[in-house]
Amino acid sequence: MSRQTEKKFSGIHESVMMEEALASWLPSSRDGFGKQCFIDATYGRGGHTLALLDCLAKSQGQIEAGVALMVIDKDLQAIEHAQTVSKPIAEKLGVGFYVQHGSFADTFAVVKQNGWVNQVDGILLDLGVSSPQLDEAERGFSFNKDGPLDMRMDTSNGMSAAQWLMSASESEIRQVLWDYGEEKQARRIAREIVSNRLQAPIERTKQLADLISNIMPRSNSKKHPATRSFQAIRIFINNELIDIKRFLSSAIDCLKIGGRLVVISFHSLEDRMIKRFMQKEAKGDPYPRDFPIRNEELKPRLKILVKGEKPKDKEVQVNARARSAILRVAEKQHH
């Protein structure tokens, strides 16, 4: 990696639950790594991808032709990182490396395009916002740093948070804050946003954060008063829950028998969707509860391997952003 590249991507990003996710995404193989396909559907700053490549590198001489890794991300900076940082490492190892700009919701379309349907060994989905996205004020994700109120993962497409707040009705804003942030003060915040925007556009993160802080009841919580609202607007602007639903509808069709779906979520709404999906697919075909049929005859498409594992206390002490992470893993059983 050149010094110029190192400087550009010098922001620290610690991928959450690295060891636990990697152990499920890339199970150890005594026979080495033959023809296998892996997908990092939320590349971010490549933490999990680089760890996987490191594991492959340590298997010196065991990598056969045919190992492939595809990475997907909405964020153009993430795509550039994948091209300039991870791709050269993969190519040196002889690993086929594919970079796709877009949403993880389109994973199946990309898999189909590459002829990988029912052939993928592992899909990793890390639904967290990367540290560089939070730490770079100009991205507009953080209420702790003043910057343009953008919040788009893909800055080349769609409406920014500022544009939406200027055009949305009070009822629309209230509904988003309640549905996606479970914000109890959604009505008051929406009313204040609409009132304030008549005086001046809300275009900066600090403007919005201060507006919310000034009307919120005093609390002993360590969370910033704007946490839920910023989270809700970000989820809405990026269609995150819709994307999860689209992804889950076809994720199993990407995997081979024995292939694994590894998901790290950070929000109760996200985790609920993942949990219910895995539980439903692990039950198999719907039959009446008292119907005389053996479990294996139900043909469950998934087997749940990890049920809502939380990060270890040691990790949370080092990286506070890991505290709300939840890991779920399931393995494909039937087509």
TORDOPA-851467 format. One line per field, with one value per residue (C-alpha): x, y, z; residue number from 1. Coordinates in steps of 0.02 Angstrom, whole numbers. Example, Ala and Ser with C-alpha at 12.3 -4.5 7.8 and 13.67 -1.06 7.14 Angstrom:
// TORDOPA-851467
east <- [615, 684]
north <- [-225, -53]
up <- [390, 357]
resi <- [1, 2]
END
This chain:
// TORDOPA-851467
east <- [0, 69, 96, -36, -164, -116, -143, -312, -379, -295, -459, -471, -613, -629, -745, -860, -858, -719, -666, -843, -902, -747, -760, -935, -904, -745, -747, -577, -536, -410, -412, -368, -475, -535, -664, -758, -858, -878, -975, -948, -1111, -1069, -884, -868, -682, -641, -610, -694, -633, -452, -466, -531, -389, -267, -336, -316, -137, -94, -154, -1, -6, -182, -276, -330, -387, -566, -573, -675, -726, -855, -877, -1027, -1057, -1162, -1025, -910, -767, -788, -780, -620, -547, -590, -508, -349, -322, -404, -398, -207, -193, -322, -238, -69, -149, -230, -404, -534, -591, -749, -804, -986, -1052, -1230, -1343, -1329, -1513, -1453, -1340, -1443, -1443, -1254, -1238, -1350, -1251, -1091, -1168, -1152, -1332, -1334, -1143, -1093, -1006, -1033, -1119, -1074, -1190, -1127, -1267, -1169, -1113, -924, -817, -753, -933, -971, -806, -803, -909, -946, -1042, -1175, -1203, -1142, -1228, -1060, -975, -1042, -1058, -1181, -1340, -1320, -1327, -1327, -1222, -1217, -1184, -1208, -1390, -1550, -1607, -1501, -1570, -1573, -1673, -1798, -1821, -1861, -1993, -2074, -2235, -2242, -2337, -2208, -2064, -2156, -2190, -2008, -1944, -2067, -2057, -1868, -1804, -1939, -1923, -2055, -2040, -2068, -2219, -2131, -1973, -2068, -2168, -2008, -1921, -2064, -2074, -1887, -1870, -1990, -1857, -1704, -1661, -1594, -1435, -1307, -1295, -1265, -1423, -1529, -1439, -1458, -1641, -1679, -1574, -1662, -1836, -1798, -1840, -1689, -1628, -1495, -1459, -1282, -1353, -1358, -1538, -1527, -1468, -1635, -1685, -1520, -1531, -1710, -1674, -1519, -1617, -1755, -1640, -1544, -1695, -1605, -1751, -1822, -1651, -1642, -1812, -1759, -1594, -1674, -1803, -1666, -1514, -1541, -1545, -1368, -1298, -1245, -1300, -1195, -1165, -1184, -1273, -1184, -1269, -1215, -1351, -1351, -1533, -1682, -1787, -1648, -1615, -1800, -1812, -1658, -1716, -1892, -1827, -1704, -1834, -1962, -1841, -1778, -1956, -1975, -2136, -2293, -2396, -2524, -2438, -2510, -2482, -2392, -2231, -2048, -1943, -1826, -1977, -2021, -1866, -1810, -1704, -1596, -1517, -1483, -1304, -1289, -1439, -1408, -1229, -1169, -990, -877, -855, -673, -718, -849, -720, -603, -736, -894, -981, -986, -1104, -1265, -1203, -1293, -1226, -1340, -1282, -1380, -1329, -1422, -1500, -1610, -1638]
north <- [0, 171, 307, 412, 272, 240, 424, 429, 278, 312, 325, 188, 64, -84, -215, -279, -461, -499, -668, -733, -678, -744, -914, -934, -851, -950, -1113, -1195, -1325, -1465, -1498, -1319, -1203, -1274, -1197, -1083, -922, -790, -627, -476, -388, -234, -204, -41, -15, -197, -258, -427, -447, -412, -535, -669, -636, -647, -819, -874, -807, -910, -1067, -1054, -1182, -1237, -1115, -1199, -1110, -1059, -966, -809, -662, -532, -369, -252, -77, 78, 193, 254, 277, 96, 41, 141, 61, -112, -77, 1, -94, -266, -309, -307, -422, -543, -546, -582, -733, -792, -758, -699, -530, -444, -269, -214, -39, -53, -109, -277, -293, -332, -475, -608, -511, -498, -682, -732, -623, -713, -887, -918, -964, -1104, -1101, -973, -1040, -890, -720, -589, -444, -313, -186, -60, 111, 112, 220, 329, 368, 422, 513, 612, 766, 797, 633, 701, 543, 607, 724, 748, 834, 978, 947, 948, 852, 718, 540, 452, 294, 322, 507, 488, 444, 494, 634, 697, 709, 899, 894, 771, 873, 1026, 937, 808, 846, 851, 686, 602, 659, 603, 431, 404, 453, 335, 188, 185, 264, 215, 396, 435, 622, 601, 717, 860, 843, 840, 994, 1088, 1039, 1106, 1265, 1298, 1265, 1409, 1525, 1443, 1277, 1140, 1100, 1057, 910, 1028, 1125, 969, 898, 1061, 1079, 905, 927, 1090, 1012, 842, 808, 795, 617, 520, 419, 427, 429, 593, 657, 655, 474, 395, 534, 529, 340, 345, 473, 377, 214, 300, 397, 238, 121, 7, -97, -113, -170, -301, -369, -379, -461, -594, -641, -715, -741, -929, -952, -884, -1015, -1193, -1332, -1303, -1122, -996, -831, -723, -563, -429, -302, -151, -100, -191, -171, -246, -389, -429, -450, -563, -667, -696, -738, -869, -944, -957, -1040, -1158, -1224, -1288, -1315, -1256, -1400, -1405, -1423, -1597, -1662, -1832, -1788, -1801, -1645, -1693, -1710, -1527, -1485, -1331, -1222, -1158, -1225, -1092, -1102, -941, -865, -683, -685, -522, -455, -499, -370, -351, -295, -170, -94, -64, -16, 61, 54, -136, -132, -149, -279, -446, -591, -722, -866, -995, -1136, -1188, -1362, -1378, -1286]
up <- [0, -47, 84, -3, 13, 195, 235, 147, 241, 406, 504, 635, 615, 731, 660, 796, 855, 732, 801, 825, 652, 564, 649, 576, 408, 373, 472, 492, 360, 385, 200, 154, 52, -112, -226, -108, -126, 9, 12, 123, 86, 192, 161, 260, 287, 254, 431, 408, 228, 275, 421, 303, 182, 326, 371, 191, 189, 342, 253, 138, -2, 43, -68, -229, -386, -368, -202, -232, -124, -171, -75, -87, -18, -52, 8, -132, -8, 45, -137, -162, -5, -71, -239, -170, -7, -10, -194, -210, -58, -130, -301, -221, -136, -297, -231, -356, -291, -351, -299, -320, -286, -223, -82, 6, -42, -219, -164, -252, -416, -409, -362, -507, -627, -575, -585, -398, -356, -225, -223, -91, 65, 176, 176, 306, 341, 465, 483, 586, 526, 505, 618, 474, 426, 604, 630, 467, 502, 319, 306, 424, 527, 695, 818, 904, 757, 657, 471, 325, 371, 237, 312, 143, 130, -58, -82, -270, -254, -165, -50, 94, 271, 258, 97, 171, 330, 224, 119, 235, 327, 516, 520, 407, 518, 674, 599, 548, 720, 803, 683, 656, 816, 941, 999, 1132, 1099, 911, 908, 998, 894, 729, 778, 825, 663, 558, 661, 651, 465, 431, 502, 421, 335, 451, 355, 490, 610, 757, 714, 724, 877, 973, 923, 991, 1149, 1192, 1196, 1271, 1454, 1569, 1586, 1681, 1525, 1456, 1280, 1186, 1174, 983, 971, 926, 806, 710, 703, 639, 503, 446, 434, 335, 216, 173, 163, 285, 348, 172, 113, 251, 201, 17, 64, 174, 41, -69, 43, 64, -125, -133, -14, -48, 70, 226, 179, 319, 343, 472, 529, 653, 696, 812, 822, 899, 740, 633, 753, 767, 578, 572, 721, 654, 481, 546, 664, 524, 403, 539, 568, 392, 295, 386, 454, 596, 764, 799, 622, 629, 537, 587, 602, 458, 344, 371, 268, 365, 253, 396, 554, 685, 750, 851, 940, 978, 1044, 1124, 1121, 1266, 1406, 1359, 1182, 1244, 1362, 1216, 1088, 1163, 994, 1010, 1160, 1060, 935, 916, 814, 734, 624, 524, 408, 251, 260, 105, -59]
resi <- [1, 2, 3, 4, 5, 6, 7, 8, 9, 10, 11, 12, 13, 14, 15, 16, 17, 18, 19, 20, 21, 22, 23, 24, 25, 26, 27, 28, 29, 30, 31, 32, 33, 34, 35, 36, 37, 38, 39, 40, 41, 42, 43, 44, 45, 46, 47, 48, 49, 50, 51, 52, 53, 54, 55, 56, 57, 58, 59, 60, 61, 62, 63, 64, 65, 66, 67, 68, 69, 70, 71, 72, 73, 74, 75, 76, 77, 78, 79, 80, 81, 82, 83, 84, 85, 86, 87, 88, 89, 90, 91, 92, 93, 94, 95, 96, 97, 98, 99, 100, 101, 102, 103, 104, 105, 106, 107, 108, 109, 110, 111, 112, 113, 114, 115, 116, 117, 118, 119, 120, 121, 122, 123, 124, 125, 126, 127, 128, 129, 130, 131, 132, 133, 134, 135, 136, 137, 138, 139, 140, 141, 142, 143, 144, 145, 146, 147, 148, 149, 150, 151, 152, 153, 154, 155, 156, 157, 158, 159, 160, 161, 162, 163, 164, 165, 166, 167, 168, 169, 170, 171, 172, 173, 174, 175, 176, 177, 178, 179, 180, 181, 182, 183, 184, 185, 186, 187, 188, 189, 190, 191, 192, 193, 194, 195, 196, 197, 198, 199, 200, 201, 202, 203, 204, 205, 206, 207, 208, 209, 210, 211, 212, 213, 214, 215, 216, 217, 218, 219, 220, 221, 222, 223, 224, 225, 226, 227, 228, 229, 230, 231, 232, 233, 234, 235, 236, 237, 238, 239, 240, 241, 242, 243, 244, 245, 246, 247, 248, 249, 250, 251, 252, 253, 254, 255, 256, 257, 258, 259, 260, 261, 262, 263, 264, 265, 266, 267, 268, 269, 270, 271, 272, 273, 274, 275, 276, 277, 278, 279, 280, 281, 282, 283, 284, 285, 286, 287, 288, 289, 290, 291, 292, 293, 294, 295, 296, 297, 298, 299, 300, 301, 302, 303, 304, 305, 306, 307, 308, 309, 310, 311, 312, 313, 314, 315, 316, 317, 318, 319, 320, 321, 322, 323, 324, 325, 326, 327, 328, 329, 330, 331, 332, 333, 334, 335]
END
